[in-house]
């Protein structure tokens, strides 16, 4: 009889602990869901603002004609090819003058 009482007490205590853990995990899950919703809304806002910034930069880039005032910048091949053709022309002229 004494053993049955001990097992009943064990099962009662175990049931209470499992119930408390379940309630605790449920509360933690609710907080995690709230945090994830906030992160999702922040992510959406950041995405929208980022797209706005990209659109603004595109419009700003389109409003400037960068190669017109910096023809030698950022890999502009027309300036390089003109320079090379001038150098080739000068070297050909030197060869003709020496003959």
C-alpha positions as CSV (number, residue, x, y, z in Angstrom):
1,X,0.0,0.0,0.0
2,X,2.9,2.3,0.8
3,X,4.4,1.8,-2.6
4,X,1.2,2.6,-4.4
5,X,1.0,5.9,-2.5
6,X,4.5,6.8,-3.5
7,X,3.7,6.1,-7.2
8,X,0.6,8.2,-7.0
9,X,2.5,11.1,-5.6
10,X,5.1,10.7,-8.4
11,X,2.5,10.7,-11.1
12,X,0.8,13.8,-9.6
13,X,4.1,15.7,-9.3
14,X,5.1,14.6,-12.9
15,X,1.7,15.7,-14.2
16,X,2.0,19.1,-12.6
17,X,5.5,19.6,-13.9
18,X,4.6,18.6,-17.4
19,X,1.6,20.9,-17.3
20,X,3.7,23.8,-16.1
21,X,6.3,23.2,-18.7
22,X,3.6,23.1,-21.4
23,X,2.2,26.4,-20.2
24,X,5.7,27.9,-20.1
25,X,6.6,26.7,-23.6
26,X,3.3,28.0,-24.9
27,X,4.0,31.5,-23.4
28,X,7.5,31.4,-24.9
29,X,6.1,30.3,-28.3
30,X,3.7,33.3,-28.2
31,X,6.5,35.7,-27.6
32,X,8.6,34.2,-30.3
33,X,5.6,34.5,-32.7
34,X,5.3,38.2,-31.8
35,X,9.0,38.8,-32.3
36,X,8.9,37.0,-35.7
37,X,5.9,39.1,-36.8
38,X,7.8,42.3,-35.8
39,X,10.8,41.1,-37.7
40,X,8.7,40.4,-40.7
41,X,7.1,43.9,-40.7
42,X,10.5,45.5,-40.2
43,X,11.9,43.4,-43.1
44,X,9.0,44.5,-45.3
45,X,9.6,48.2,-44.4
46,X,13.3,47.8,-45.1
47,X,12.6,46.2,-48.4
48,X,10.2,49.0,-49.4
49,X,12.7,51.7,-48.4
50,X,15.5,49.9,-50.1
51,X,13.5,49.8,-53.4
52,X,12.7,53.5,-53.0
53,X,16.4,54.3,-52.5
54,X,17.3,52.2,-55.6
55,X,14.6,54.1,-57.6
56,X,16.0,57.4,-56.4
57,X,19.5,56.5,-57.3
58,X,18.4,55.3,-60.7
59,X,16.6,58.5,-61.4
60,X,19.6,60.5,-60.1
61,X,22.0,58.5,-62.3
62,X,19.7,59.0,-65.3
63,X,19.6,62.7,-64.7
64,X,23.4,63.0,-64.9
65,X,25.3,62.2,-68.0
66,X,28.4,61.0,-66.3
67,X,30.5,60.3,-69.4
68,X,29.9,63.8,-70.7
69,X,32.0,65.5,-68.0
70,X,34.3,62.6,-67.1
71,X,35.0,60.8,-70.4
72,X,38.0,58.9,-68.9
73,X,36.3,57.6,-65.9
74,X,34.9,54.2,-64.9
75,X,36.1,52.1,-67.9
76,X,34.9,54.4,-70.7
77,X,36.4,52.6,-73.7
78,X,36.0,55.6,-76.1
79,X,38.6,57.7,-74.3
80,X,41.1,54.8,-74.1
81,X,40.6,53.9,-77.7
82,X,41.2,57.5,-78.8
83,X,44.3,57.7,-76.8
84,X,45.6,54.4,-78.2
85,X,44.8,55.4,-81.8
86,X,46.7,58.7,-81.2
87,X,49.7,56.8,-79.9
88,X,49.7,54.5,-82.8
89,X,49.4,57.4,-85.2
90,X,52.4,59.1,-83.6
91,X,54.5,55.9,-83.7
92,X,53.7,55.5,-87.4
93,X,54.6,59.1,-88.1
94,X,57.9,58.6,-86.3
95,X,58.7,55.6,-88.4
96,X,58.0,57.6,-91.6
97,X,60.1,60.6,-90.4
98,X,63.1,58.4,-89.7
99,X,63.1,56.9,-93.2
